[in-house]
């Protein structure tokens, strides 16, 4: 695997939230010698990591901006996000969301799997 894919959620100049599909190329590096080179790429500077979990019925439907720039990796379950432009994306296990709509109209979030969801998140460093 030499390409990493993720979805970016951002706010435009008017504060409207949108989704954008992104892909980055990984390159072979000597990451863990004496193992063979593995595909790798530095991504974004980070501040800390965290876990998020919610059950079906959690009240994230009220529009809200992201509390910080963060990467959200769905580990278990599924949730859906509706951007303020009306577009909606689902985030099942294995998907990655770069959430950057920290101002403006925001987005709403809904738990869509009966078992809820579990997310491993990373807070990005301040610019």
Protein Blocks (a to p, Z undefined) as FASTA:
>chain_A
ZZdcdddddddfkopacddddddddddddfbccbdcdddddfbdcfbdcdddddehiafk
bgcddfbdcddddfbgcdddddfkopacdddehiacddfbfghjbpadddfbfnlpaddd
dddddZZ
